[in-house]
Amino acid sequence: MPKKQYLRGLLLSPGQAYAQKLILLELLAVKRQLATYLDLQEQLEQENVLLRDAEYVKSHVGISTETLYRLQRDGHICIARRVHNKRYYRDVDVERLRQHYRGL
């Protein structure tokens, strides 16, 4: 069997290569988020960390609920803990977000 015929199914069109690149980038982003989450959980278990609820974050930073969701989705702040459907964030992350968002 000729080599080209055997590998025919493995050839990638330019569109497929682009799609694979997008998938790889998405996987790398998920990997970074997972590493951040695991690091956060380890810190919560080791230390006595001050946690703030979402209402405090919104009022302290001066943003809406939708903006907080967007910043969370984009990786600017991570949920430290959920208790009874209530989101809690680390105080140091809230301060970092406020300084970054307000340009201080």
C-alpha positions as CSV (number, residue, x, y, z in Angstrom):
1,M,0.0,0.0,0.0
2,P,1.5,3.4,-0.9
3,K,2.3,5.7,1.9
4,K,0.1,8.6,0.7
5,Q,-2.9,6.3,0.5
6,Y,-2.3,5.0,4.0
7,L,-2.0,8.5,5.6
8,R,-4.8,10.1,3.6
9,G,-7.2,10.2,6.5
10,L,-4.6,12.0,8.6
11,L,-4.2,15.0,6.3
12,L,-5.5,18.3,7.8
13,S,-7.2,21.0,5.9
14,P,-6.4,24.6,6.9
15,G,-9.7,24.9,8.6
16,Q,-9.2,21.8,10.7
17,A,-5.7,23.0,11.8
18,Y,-7.3,26.3,12.9
19,A,-10.0,24.5,14.8
20,Q,-7.4,22.3,16.5
21,K,-5.4,25.4,17.5
22,L,-8.5,27.0,19.0
23,I,-9.3,23.8,20.9
24,L,-5.7,23.7,22.2
25,L,-5.9,27.3,23.3
26,E,-9.1,26.6,25.2
27,L,-7.6,23.5,26.9
28,L,-4.6,25.6,28.0
29,A,-7.0,28.2,29.4
30,V,-8.9,25.6,31.3
31,K,-5.6,24.1,32.6
32,R,-4.6,27.5,34.0
33,Q,-8.0,28.0,35.6
34,L,-7.8,24.5,37.2
35,A,-4.3,25.2,38.5
36,T,-5.4,28.5,40.0
37,Y,-8.4,26.8,41.6
38,L,-6.3,24.0,43.1
39,D,-3.8,26.5,44.4
40,L,-6.6,28.5,46.0
41,Q,-8.1,25.4,47.7
42,E,-4.7,24.5,49.1
43,Q,-4.3,28.0,50.5
44,L,-7.8,27.9,52.1
45,E,-7.0,24.6,53.8
46,Q,-3.7,25.8,55.2
47,E,-4.5,29.4,56.3
48,N,-7.2,31.3,58.0
49,V,-8.2,33.4,54.9
50,L,-10.7,36.4,55.1
51,L,-13.5,35.7,52.7
52,R,-15.9,38.3,51.2
53,D,-19.3,37.7,49.7
54,A,-20.4,38.8,46.2
55,E,-22.4,41.8,47.5
56,Y,-19.3,43.2,49.3
57,V,-17.2,42.7,46.1
58,K,-19.8,44.5,44.0
59,S,-20.1,47.5,46.4
60,H,-16.3,47.7,47.2
61,V,-15.2,47.5,43.5
62,G,-18.2,49.4,42.2
63,I,-19.5,47.0,39.6
64,S,-22.7,45.2,38.7
65,T,-23.6,41.5,39.0
66,E,-23.1,41.0,35.3
67,T,-19.7,42.7,35.4
68,L,-18.6,40.5,38.3
69,Y,-19.7,37.4,36.3
70,R,-17.8,38.6,33.3
71,L,-14.6,39.3,35.4
72,Q,-15.0,35.9,37.0
73,R,-15.4,34.2,33.6
74,D,-12.4,36.0,32.2
75,G,-10.3,34.9,35.2
76,H,-9.7,38.2,36.9
77,I,-11.2,36.8,40.2
78,C,-11.9,33.3,41.4
79,I,-14.6,32.0,43.7
80,A,-12.9,30.8,46.9
81,R,-15.9,29.0,48.3
82,R,-19.6,28.4,47.7
83,V,-21.9,27.9,50.7
84,H,-25.7,27.5,50.1
85,N,-25.4,29.0,46.6
86,K,-23.6,32.1,47.9
87,R,-20.2,33.0,46.4
88,Y,-17.3,34.0,48.6
89,Y,-14.0,35.6,47.3
90,R,-10.7,36.0,49.1
91,D,-10.1,39.6,50.4
92,V,-6.7,39.8,48.7
93,D,-8.3,39.0,45.4
94,V,-11.0,41.6,45.9
95,E,-8.3,44.3,46.6
96,R,-6.3,43.2,43.6
97,L,-9.4,43.3,41.4
98,R,-10.4,46.8,42.7
99,Q,-6.9,48.1,42.0
100,H,-6.8,46.6,38.5
101,Y,-10.3,47.5,37.6
102,R,-10.1,51.1,38.9
103,G,-6.5,51.6,37.6
104,L,-5.1,52.4,41.0
